[in-house]
Amino acid sequence: MIKESLTLVLIVLMISSVSAFVLSNSSIQSEYGSGDTLKGWINLSLEEQDSNSLLSAFNSEISLLDFLENNSLILGDDYSCFPSDCETNYVESNRELNKTYSLNPNDKIIFGIKITGDIQSIDSFSMKIKSDAEKSGYPQLFVDILDDWEIEWQPHEFSGEYGNPIYGCYETGTDTAEITQTEYCEKIELTPASKIKIGADVKEVSGKGGNADFLMTIYNEDEDGSCTASASGDGKVECEVDMQIKEPAEFFVCIKTEDYTDNNKYAVLYEKTQPCGFSGDGDYEYDFPIFVRPGGYAALGEVIINQDEADKYNGDTLVYYIGDYIDERYNNKCSEVCMIPVKIISGDLQTLTISDIQLSYTSGISKTERYLNDLKETPATLDMDFQVLELEKSGIKVPTPYGDKLLILKLGEEEILQKTIKILKLGTIESLFPLQAAAAVPVRFSVYASGNISEYAWNFGDGAEITTEENYTYHVYNETGTYDLKITVLNPQGSSSRIFSIKVNTPEKEVNETLKEKRAYLEGIISSLSRIEAWYASQLEEQIGLENIESELDNLEIAYNKAGPEDYVNIMNSLYDLKVPKEIQEIKFSGEFLPFPDNINPSYLVDFGYREENPEEYAEGIVLWMATNLNVELENSIFNLKYDDETVPVFTGNKLKITPIDSVKEAYLIIQDEDIIFKEDYGEEEVSGATGIKMSIEKQKTIEFISEGKVEAIDLQAYISPKFSELPEKIDVGPCDNDGKCEKETEENRENCPNDCHGINWLRILVFIIFLFCVFVVYIILQEWYKKYYQRHLFKNKNDLYNLMSFIFNALKQGKDKRTIHKTLKQYKWKNEQIAYAYRKLLGKRTGMWEIPIFRAFEKKKVREELAKRGQMYSPKMVQ
């Protein structure tokens, strides 16, 4: 524990630094509702600020780039980055002519090629790779020039061997379909392959058969191929397609007779369980034994990667590809350094050598770079003059507990400002729907807020205002554009507000976009249903009303295609009324199930025929009996439908797997719910408020049922019990309740409840005190080392520091403000970080990491002496 804590302290110390930003001024709202969005503004400048910095407060954060974008700042106009695209930057090391790596599958390496000067053109590129990777069924490596997740080269030579057949959704079929000139197709997911064979399992039709030729085709949106497969009897027919599968993708593979004279000679089996195949132009209704055999990759050996090799893979013109990168990322200005990264992803166990780099380019004269460098990824850096930034655009939330809270707003690890704010019991505005509307169409806007709201004030941003007692209202925007809709909610403690951006389109455009959106939602739902257990999927399909939604969307699309300007309003209103879920949420739990006694009502056993005068005394006995006689596993799946404006719990699927420890001759499974649906007939019986299943448990049994709405596993009110005569009447658990409190009034003591009643462990306290002292000493040592190191980093000559402090001190005495001083110093090429350091040191504040001020008095004395040498009489109070 001590070692881990010291490591954490060291990490915190090493990452502390003075910020690369300057705050000019700010205005922060003082009062908020619980969980409200932070409001106000900050006037901020940036210099070489890491682009991945986070603006944060109260455990809520947003990336700096997102914050600037939300404030409508434009890269290139309002702020700049290096590199100019604000993407990852690189730091190079170990410049060598060649490098060798030992790689495992999925290992990644990245190296870079450095060029300098003003670049006119990239003229040629090549490099040699040498690998001892043997032949494989999967590409042994992938080359990603520019590290942009676009593969420029991978192996493509055929090994001469094909893998095992890969089928689609087909498992086992019993029915047959005779092969004619109607295509039978199957969707098959493929991984990369150097070549492929496609085929099918065929059977001779009785009394026919003989020789026959079949046209096999494979296709998707991007590529296709075909070949002829011949049959002379039962079995597999296949043929070779000279087509390379470059990346994982779905393909359709089809079979039909090549000529009508071979119709009905052969047949294929088919089945219809969760199909992903089809016949002709039909829907997914069938699965056929159609397959693909992927070709393997030859041993890699030695390869020169140049334009000829790129042409064999994807045809990218490498010099244009690299040239565009240098232009877009560096504006062709490489006076400092431009780095061309190359990432290699290993697909196999191998030793890999990279050598013979030749990158030729023109920068005034022709140059060739032959070295490669190890690269470390670093964030891009931002520069920005002072900009007023709205904090509401950050989405940062204030705390939910009420009372005074200290706001500490940070950028990265550095503090921007502090302010005490008040959290009152105001209303909290959570969301608004919709955020997009059609002009000239009455739109119902619904706001979702909590906190005993009595009134809603709507300012639509077009001059219209209205106050309602309900959380919704209708409004018509007459012109297209973007509007700020401000909603203010009122409760007995006061008011709070939030602004939403509303995009208003023409009715025609809004109908088109909404149709596409709802169609995309529907396709997503259908895709989700295909991945959900069939029984649950059928229940969800019924609850959603999938057929009705699909039919209504079809009708509205037809109406849209025929519509004139006067029809779009009616179509838009129909679309507003059509609720299509955007997502199916499935929340799963799997684990041991043992009910709480409080969730058990043993009186239901009496209703099902077990006699007992005082059944309520047996709840704890039932839990003990289940724990000692059964292993019960529960799979609990809660299904919600997420709409644009709400999330609706639909049902909960439960699967109980009941395994006996010893044979149980008779018991009841009691589910304390009447509104349930069972997967099959278990001989269930119903009484008022419960459902029971009488069973003998000789081996594992599985009971599956659906409960209405949301029922978490911990709240499932179900239990299994034998007759009362086989249960203990009462369980004495003793006085100990294991709540962490030693309660003498319930007779808890160290003997009967050691978890709650334990004495003071003085040895632990002593060890902890020693540990704190060691941390304190280490911290002081590192603090002083860090301060000296950081000061030397900023000021190579310490006289520069004291001259700068003297200038700031003199300017402050003359009444100049901080911003004016900052601008003046910037004109003389002082950096933000140097100015901030000198200013804080002048004020006697910390200049880096959090500081224990043991030596603060000596430091102040040193500052006085140095300023006195420069003719300044100094006291920190004079510059506060």
Beta strands, then each sheet from edge to edge (+ up, - down):
strand 1: 21-28
strand 2: 31-33
strand 3: 40-50
strand 4: 54-57
strand 5: 60-63
strand 6: 80-82
strand 7: 89-96
strand 8: 99-103
strand 9: 108-118
strand 10: 121-131
strand 11: 141-145
strand 12: 158-162
strand 13: 166-167
strand 14: 175-178
strand 15: 184-190
strand 16: 196-204
strand 17: 212-219
strand 18: 224-231
strand 19: 235-241
strand 20: 249-257
strand 21: 266-270
strand 22: 277-279
strand 23: 290-297
strand 24: 301-305
strand 25: 333-346
strand 26: 350-362
strand 27: 366-369
strand 28: 372-378
strand 29: 381-390
strand 30: 403-411
strand 31: 414-424
strand 32: 428-433
strand 33: 436-438
strand 34: 443-450
strand 35: 455-459
strand 36: 465-468
strand 37: 472-475
strand 38: 481-491
strand 39: 494-505
strand 40: 583-592
strand 41: 630-642
strand 42: 647-660
strand 43: 664-671
strand 44: 676-678
strand 45: 685-687
strand 46: 690-697
strand 47: 701-708
strand 48: 718-721
sheet 1: 1+ 3- 29+ 6-
sheet 2: 2+ 31+ 30- 4+ 5-
sheet 3: 7+ 28- 9+ 25- 11+
sheet 4: 8+ 26- 10+ 24-
sheet 5: 8+ 26- 27+
sheet 6: 12+ 23- 13+
sheet 7: 12+ 23- 16+ 19-
sheet 8: 12+ 23- 16+ 21- 14+
sheet 9: 18+ 17- 20+ 15- 22+
sheet 10: 32+ 34- 37+
sheet 11: 33+ 39+ 38- 35+ 36-
sheet 12: 40+ 41- 42+ 47- 44+
sheet 13: 45+ 46- 43+ 48-
end
